């Protein structure tokens, strides 16, 4: 049958008539849709598990042992946070944000049998394969995001997930068409009040069959998700018809605009910025105007059809989005320092014990204790790369070492000088470390003990030569 072409401009009003108007303003918590069970390999992080251990030959995490190799770079400090699951701790601010998003999707999108359309999965193990984290999302083998310096590897084949998207393919393969996914993710990163090596993401996926996407469109039975011989443009993938992409994109933007309006309030301006992700095309970042400034809230896009084909859903097209829970919580609740999310200080936690998850919370700052500054300078080891292209020293190596020793006493680390000797070519760096305890005043004497340990460990573990 020949597919009849209908101008895209005539489709959008028809689709919108079955939903609310688009507003331009600023595997356990729910039954799985259609009674489809998630495969057993989606390991849960519920229940008691033994403490993580880094041995000479293996790393034990969540009751499983993984052999060590030359790629192993996970630290005891990081493993200590595996299984904390802040997003599942009742009345934690991250839990509040997750529950508000979940409640919104539950109430706004109902399946044909009266049950929530979106299932929610918030206890999948953060230990994933490299294939799950990168290959399943079409991330090229030479993509910089795979670098050992940016991720926490248990070994060459296993890692702590860098994004919750690592589970997209397996959930789609299990038969799910609409789901939300929340969890802790791990990345080696800089140190300041808005970056932490463990943070939490939430994302959503929605797939459409031909009938679902075009059922509300006049003569929709004559339209198709796919076309043969198509070409990739900035607006569509080669496999998709333009009509299908525009409807999927419209549904995505409408869904997310309703979500942020629910979170931030009705008087909200929204704008969309074109961007690039390996696993979606076209791709967008959503920005909202908040307190006079444009703020990025999330990334999203039309899922790459190759990803769906490989997951056994080649007869469907869909969208995906992902957002950071800490980022939303810091803005909505006025939390000034990301380290606070890990605090067990009752003065912090009690502020979020509200009777209603939608109740506004304005964080009342704890006493601001004075900071202490200490600098560290060193010559870098001779610049070279290993056989697999990994650098022998990166800034993230130093940040990770500082975190491992100083922990949450360290508020910020800043590179204040980067010098190359004009004759020898040797390179030196100077970092300023700001120490500040969240609950008491630090003394220079106790900070100096930590700082001296960082100096010694930097020389022993990173191969630098101190200039102090």
C-alpha positions as CSV (number, residue, x, y, z in Angstrom):
1,X,0.0,0.0,0.0
2,X,1.3,3.4,-0.9
3,X,1.7,5.7,2.1
4,X,-0.2,8.9,1.8
5,X,1.7,12.0,2.7
6,X,-0.1,14.6,4.9
7,X,1.5,17.9,5.7
8,X,3.0,17.9,9.2
9,X,1.4,21.2,10.1
10,X,-2.0,19.5,9.9
11,X,-1.0,16.7,12.3
12,X,0.0,18.6,15.4
13,X,-3.4,20.2,16.2
14,X,-5.1,16.8,15.7
15,X,-2.7,15.2,18.2
16,X,-3.0,18.0,20.6
17,X,-6.8,17.7,20.7
18,X,-6.6,14.4,22.5
19,X,-4.3,15.8,25.3
20,X,-3.8,18.9,27.3
21,X,-2.6,22.1,25.5
22,X,1.2,22.6,25.4
23,X,2.3,25.0,28.1
24,X,5.1,27.4,27.3
25,X,6.0,28.2,30.9
26,X,8.4,28.4,33.3
27,X,12.0,-2.5,39.3
28,X,10.0,-2.3,42.6
29,X,8.1,0.8,43.4
30,X,5.2,0.1,40.9
31,X,3.7,-2.8,39.0
32,X,5.4,-3.3,35.7
33,X,3.2,-2.2,32.8
34,X,1.2,-5.0,31.0
35,X,2.3,-7.5,33.7
36,X,5.7,-7.9,32.0
37,X,8.4,-8.9,34.5
38,X,11.9,-7.4,34.3
39,X,14.6,-10.1,33.6
40,X,16.3,-11.6,36.6
41,X,19.6,-10.1,35.6
42,X,18.4,-6.6,36.7
43,X,20.0,-7.1,40.1
44,X,18.3,-5.3,43.0
45,X,20.1,-3.2,45.5
46,X,17.4,-3.9,48.1
47,X,18.2,-5.7,51.3
48,X,21.3,-6.1,53.4
49,X,24.6,-6.6,51.5
50,X,28.1,-7.1,52.8
51,X,30.4,-4.1,52.9
52,X,32.3,-3.5,49.6
53,X,35.9,-4.7,49.8
54,X,38.8,-4.0,47.4
55,X,41.2,-6.9,47.7
56,X,44.4,-7.7,46.0
57,X,42.8,-9.7,43.2
58,X,39.1,-8.8,43.3
59,X,36.6,-6.1,44.2
60,X,33.5,-7.2,46.1
61,X,30.4,-5.1,45.6
62,X,26.8,-5.8,46.7
63,X,27.6,-9.4,47.4
64,X,29.3,-10.1,44.1
65,X,33.0,-10.5,43.4
66,X,34.7,-9.0,40.3
67,X,38.3,-9.7,39.3
68,X,40.7,-6.8,39.3
69,X,42.9,-5.8,36.3
70,X,44.8,-2.9,35.0
71,X,41.6,-0.9,34.5
72,X,40.4,-1.1,38.1
73,X,40.3,2.4,39.6
74,X,37.3,2.4,41.9
75,X,38.2,3.5,45.5
76,X,37.0,2.5,48.9
77,X,35.5,6.0,49.4
78,X,33.3,5.6,46.3
79,X,32.3,2.0,47.1
80,X,31.2,3.1,50.6
81,X,28.4,5.0,48.9
82,X,27.2,2.1,46.8
83,X,23.9,0.8,48.2
84,X,23.1,4.0,50.1
85,X,20.3,4.7,47.6
86,X,19.5,8.2,48.8
87,X,16.7,8.4,46.3
88,X,14.9,5.6,48.1
89,X,15.3,7.0,51.7
90,X,11.9,8.2,52.8
91,X,11.7,12.0,53.1
92,X,15.2,12.6,51.8
93,X,15.1,15.6,49.4
94,X,16.1,13.3,46.5
95,X,13.3,10.9,47.4
96,X,10.9,13.8,47.5
97,X,11.8,14.9,44.0
98,X,11.6,11.4,42.7
99,X,8.2,10.8,44.3
100,X,6.9,14.1,42.9
101,X,7.9,13.1,39.4
102,X,6.5,9.6,39.8
103,X,3.2,10.9,41.2
104,X,2.9,13.3,38.3
105,X,3.4,10.5,35.7
106,X,1.0,8.2,37.6
107,X,-1.8,10.7,37.7
108,X,-1.3,12.1,34.2
109,X,-0.8,9.0,32.1
110,X,-3.2,6.1,32.5
111,X,-3.1,2.9,30.5
112,X,-6.1,1.2,28.8
113,X,-6.9,-0.9,31.9
114,X,-6.9,2.1,34.3
115,X,-3.4,1.4,35.6
116,X,-0.4,3.8,35.4
117,X,1.0,3.8,31.9
118,X,4.6,4.3,33.2
119,X,6.2,1.7,35.3
120,X,9.0,2.8,37.7
121,X,12.3,1.1,38.4
122,X,14.5,2.6,41.2
123,X,16.5,-0.3,42.6
124,X,18.6,-1.7,39.8
125,X,22.2,-2.5,40.7
126,X,24.6,0.3,39.7
127,X,27.2,-2.3,38.7
128,X,26.9,-2.7,34.9
129,X,28.9,-4.0,32.0
130,X,30.8,-1.7,29.7
131,X,28.5,-3.0,27.0
132,X,25.5,-1.8,28.9
133,X,26.9,1.6,29.7
134,X,28.3,2.4,26.3
135,X,27.8,-0.1,23.5
136,X,24.1,-0.5,24.0
137,X,23.7,3.2,23.6
138,X,25.7,3.4,20.4
139,X,28.5,5.3,22.1
140,X,31.6,4.8,19.8
141,X,34.6,2.9,21.1
142,X,36.8,6.0,20.8
143,X,34.3,8.4,22.5
144,X,36.0,10.5,25.2
145,X,33.2,9.6,27.7
146,X,34.6,6.1,28.0
147,X,38.0,7.2,29.4
148,X,39.2,5.6,32.5
149,X,39.9,9.1,33.9
150,X,36.2,9.9,33.8
151,X,34.7,6.7,35.1
152,X,34.9,4.2,37.9
153,X,35.9,0.8,36.5
154,X,35.8,-2.5,38.5
155,X,37.7,-4.0,35.6
156,X,37.8,-3.7,31.8
157,X,34.4,-5.2,31.4
158,X,32.5,-4.0,34.4
159,X,32.0,-0.5,35.9
160,X,29.8,1.6,38.1
161,X,27.2,3.1,35.8
162,X,27.9,6.6,34.5
163,X,24.2,7.1,33.7
164,X,20.9,5.4,34.3
165,X,20.6,5.0,30.5
166,X,22.8,1.9,30.9
167,X,19.5,0.0,31.6
168,X,17.5,1.4,28.7
169,X,18.2,-1.5,26.3
170,X,17.5,-4.3,28.8
171,X,14.2,-2.7,29.9
172,X,13.0,-2.2,26.3
173,X,14.1,-5.8,25.5
174,X,11.9,-7.0,28.4
175,X,8.8,-5.6,26.6
176,X,8.3,-2.2,28.3
177,X,6.9,0.6,26.3
178,X,6.8,3.3,29.0
179,X,9.0,3.5,32.1
180,X,10.8,5.8,34.5
181,X,14.2,4.8,35.9
182,X,16.0,6.3,38.9
183,X,19.3,5.5,40.5
184,X,22.7,6.5,41.6
185,X,25.4,7.1,39.0
186,X,29.2,7.5,39.3
187,X,31.6,9.8,37.5
188,X,35.1,11.1,38.3
189,X,34.8,14.9,38.3
190,X,36.0,18.2,39.6
191,X,35.4,19.1,43.2
192,X,33.1,22.1,44.1
193,X,29.7,22.7,45.7
194,X,27.8,21.4,42.7
195,X,29.8,18.3,41.7
196,X,30.1,15.0,43.6
197,X,31.4,11.7,42.2
198,X,28.1,10.1,43.1
199,X,24.8,11.7,42.1
200,X,21.3,10.5,41.0
201,X,19.5,10.6,37.8
202,X,15.9,9.9,36.6
203,X,14.9,9.3,33.1
204,X,11.9,8.3,31.1
205,X,11.3,6.3,27.9
206,X,8.1,6.1,25.8
207,X,7.6,4.0,22.7
208,X,4.9,4.1,20.1
209,X,3.5,1.6,17.7
210,X,2.2,2.8,14.3
211,X,-1.4,2.6,15.6
212,X,-0.6,4.4,18.9
213,X,1.1,7.3,17.3
214,X,-1.4,8.0,14.5
215,X,-4.6,6.8,16.1
216,X,-5.8,10.4,16.8
217,X,-4.8,11.7,13.3
218,X,-7.3,11.9,10.5
219,X,-6.5,9.2,8.0
220,X,-3.8,8.0,10.3
221,X,-4.1,4.4,9.1
222,X,-2.4,5.6,5.9
223,X,0.6,6.9,7.7
224,X,3.7,5.1,8.8
225,X,6.5,5.4,11.4
226,X,9.1,4.3,8.8
227,X,10.2,4.9,5.3
228,X,12.7,3.1,3.0
229,X,15.4,5.0,1.3
230,X,15.2,8.0,3.6
231,X,18.1,10.1,4.6
232,X,19.3,11.6,7.8
233,X,18.9,15.3,8.2
234,X,19.2,17.6,11.2
235,X,15.4,17.0,11.8
236,X,15.1,13.2,11.4
237,X,16.8,9.8,11.2
238,X,17.0,8.0,7.9
239,X,14.5,5.3,9.0
240,X,11.7,7.7,10.2
241,X,9.1,9.5,8.3
242,X,8.9,13.3,9.0
243,X,5.3,12.9,10.2
244,X,6.3,10.3,12.8
245,X,9.3,12.3,14.1
246,X,7.3,15.5,14.4
247,X,4.6,13.7,16.4
248,X,7.1,11.9,18.7
249,X,8.9,15.2,19.2
250,X,5.7,17.0,20.0
251,X,4.6,14.4,22.5
252,X,8.0,14.5,24.1
253,X,8.1,18.3,24.5
254,X,4.5,18.4,25.7
255,X,5.2,15.7,28.3
256,X,8.3,17.4,29.7
257,X,6.7,20.9,29.7
258,X,3.8,19.5,31.8
259,X,6.4,17.9,34.1
260,X,8.5,21.1,34.8
261,X,5.3,23.2,35.1
262,X,4.2,20.7,37.8
263,X,7.6,21.1,39.6
264,X,8.2,24.8,39.2
265,X,4.7,26.2,38.9
266,X,2.5,27.6,36.1
267,X,4.3,30.9,35.5
268,X,7.3,29.3,33.8
269,X,9.1,30.0,30.5
270,X,10.5,27.1,28.6
271,X,12.9,27.0,25.7
272,X,14.5,24.2,23.7
273,X,18.1,24.1,22.5
274,X,19.3,21.7,19.8
275,X,22.2,19.5,21.0
276,X,23.9,16.1,20.3
277,X,23.7,12.8,22.1
278,X,24.8,9.5,20.6
279,X,21.6,7.7,21.5
280,X,19.0,10.2,20.3
281,X,18.3,12.3,17.1
282,X,17.1,14.9,17.0
283,X,18.3,15.8,20.5
284,X,17.4,18.8,22.7
285,X,18.2,20.4,26.0
286,X,15.3,21.9,28.0
287,X,15.9,25.2,29.7
288,X,13.6,27.1,32.0
289,X,13.7,30.7,33.1
290,X,14.2,30.6,36.8
291,X,14.8,33.6,39.1
292,X,15.8,35.7,36.0
293,X,18.2,33.3,34.4
294,X,17.9,30.5,31.9
295,X,18.8,27.1,33.5
296,X,19.3,23.8,31.8
297,X,17.0,21.2,33.3
298,X,17.3,18.0,31.2
299,X,18.4,16.4,28.0
300,X,16.1,14.5,25.7
301,X,15.4,13.4,22.1
302,X,14.0,10.9,19.7
303,X,15.6,7.5,20.4
304,X,18.0,6.2,17.8
305,X,16.2,3.5,15.8
306,X,19.3,1.3,15.8
307,X,19.1,1.2,19.6
308,X,15.4,0.0,19.4
309,X,16.2,-2.5,16.6
310,X,18.9,-4.1,18.7
311,X,16.6,-4.3,21.7
312,X,13.9,-6.1,19.8
313,X,11.5,-3.1,19.4
314,X,12.2,-2.4,15.8
315,X,8.5,-1.9,15.0
316,X,8.3,1.1,17.3
317,X,9.7,4.6,17.6
318,X,10.1,6.6,20.8
319,X,11.6,9.3,23.0
320,X,13.8,9.4,26.0
321,X,14.8,12.0,28.6
322,X,17.2,12.2,31.5
323,X,17.5,14.7,34.4
324,X,19.7,15.1,37.5
325,X,17.8,14.8,40.8
326,X,20.4,16.8,42.8
327,X,20.2,19.7,40.3
328,X,16.5,19.9,40.7
329,X,16.5,19.6,44.5
330,X,19.2,22.2,44.9
331,X,17.1,24.7,42.9
332,X,13.7,23.9,44.2
333,X,14.7,23.6,47.8
334,X,17.6,26.1,47.9
335,X,20.2,23.6,48.9
336,X,23.6,25.4,48.5
337,X,26.1,22.5,48.7
338,X,25.8,19.1,47.1
339,X,27.7,17.4,50.0
340,X,24.6,18.1,52.1
341,X,22.7,15.3,50.4
342,X,25.0,12.8,52.1
343,X,24.8,14.5,55.5
344,X,23.2,12.6,58.4
345,X,22.8,15.8,60.4
346,X,19.3,15.8,61.9
347,X,19.1,19.6,61.4
348,X,19.3,19.0,57.6
349,X,17.1,15.8,57.3
350,X,14.2,17.0,59.5
351,X,13.5,19.9,57.2
352,X,12.3,17.4,54.5
353,X,9.9,15.4,56.7
354,X,6.8,16.9,55.2
355,X,3.3,15.4,55.3
356,X,2.7,16.0,51.6
357,X,5.4,15.4,48.9
358,X,4.2,18.5,47.1
359,X,4.6,20.7,50.1
360,X,7.1,23.6,49.4
361,X,10.3,23.3,51.4
362,X,12.7,26.3,51.7
363,X,16.0,24.9,53.2
364,X,17.2,26.8,56.2
365,X,21.0,26.9,56.1
366,X,23.0,25.3,58.8
367,X,25.7,27.4,60.5
368,X,28.3,28.3,57.9
369,X,31.6,27.3,59.4
370,X,34.8,29.1,58.2
371,X,36.8,27.7,55.4
372,X,40.5,26.8,55.5
373,X,42.7,27.2,52.4
374,X,45.8,25.1,51.6
375,X,47.7,25.0,48.4
376,X,49.6,22.0,46.9
377,X,52.1,22.3,44.0
378,X,53.9,19.5,42.1
379,X,55.8,18.6,39.0
380,X,53.7,16.3,36.8
381,X,55.2,13.0,35.6
382,X,56.6,12.9,32.1
383,X,53.7,13.2,29.7
384,X,52.9,10.0,27.9
385,X,50.0,7.6,27.1
386,X,49.6,3.9,27.8
387,X,49.2,1.4,25.1
388,X,45.4,1.8,25.2
389,X,45.6,5.6,24.8
390,X,45.0,6.4,28.5
391,X,46.9,9.4,29.9
392,X,49.2,8.6,32.8
393,X,48.0,11.6,34.8
394,X,44.7,13.6,34.6
395,X,43.2,16.2,36.8
396,X,40.5,13.8,37.8
397,X,43.2,11.5,39.2
398,X,44.2,14.2,41.6
399,X,40.5,15.1,42.4
400,X,39.8,11.4,43.2
401,X,42.8,11.1,45.4
402,X,41.8,14.2,47.3
403,X,38.3,12.9,47.8
404,X,39.6,9.5,49.0
405,X,41.7,11.1,51.7
406,X,39.8,14.3,52.6
407,X,36.3,13.0,52.0
408,X,33.6,15.5,52.6
409,X,35.9,17.8,54.5
410,X,36.9,19.1,51.1
411,X,34.5,21.7,49.8
412,X,36.4,22.7,46.6
413,X,39.6,22.1,44.6
414,X,40.7,24.7,42.1
415,X,43.6,24.6,39.6
416,X,45.2,28.0,40.3
417,X,48.4,27.7,38.3
418,X,49.6,25.6,35.3
419,X,53.2,26.3,34.5
420,X,55.6,24.8,31.8
421,X,59.3,25.4,32.3
422,X,60.6,27.1,29.2
423,X,63.9,25.2,29.1
424,X,63.1,21.7,30.4
425,X,59.5,21.5,29.3
426,X,58.5,20.1,32.6
427,X,55.0,21.0,33.7
428,X,53.9,21.9,37.1
429,X,50.4,22.5,38.6
430,X,49.2,24.2,41.8
431,X,45.9,23.4,43.3
432,X,44.0,25.3,46.1
433,X,42.1,23.0,48.4
434,X,39.3,24.5,50.5
435,X,38.4,22.6,53.6
436,X,35.2,23.2,55.4
437,X,33.3,20.9,57.7
438,X,29.5,20.9,57.4
439,X,28.8,20.6,61.1
440,X,31.7,22.2,63.1
441,X,34.8,24.4,62.9
442,X,38.0,22.8,61.6
443,X,41.4,23.6,63.0
444,X,44.4,24.3,60.9
445,X,46.2,21.6,62.8
446,X,43.8,18.8,61.8
447,X,43.5,20.1,58.2
448,X,47.3,20.1,57.9
449,X,47.4,16.4,58.8
450,X,45.0,15.6,56.0
451,X,46.8,17.9,53.6
452,X,50.2,16.3,54.3
453,X,48.7,12.9,53.6
454,X,47.4,14.2,50.3
455,X,50.9,15.4,49.5
456,X,52.5,12.1,50.3
457,X,49.9,10.0,48.5
458,X,50.1,12.2,45.4
459,X,53.8,11.5,45.1
460,X,53.4,7.8,45.8
461,X,50.3,7.1,43.7
462,X,50.3,9.6,40.9
463,X,54.1,9.9,40.3
464,X,54.2,13.6,40.8
465,X,57.1,15.4,42.5
466,X,56.2,17.9,45.2
467,X,57.2,21.6,45.2
468,X,56.4,22.2,48.9
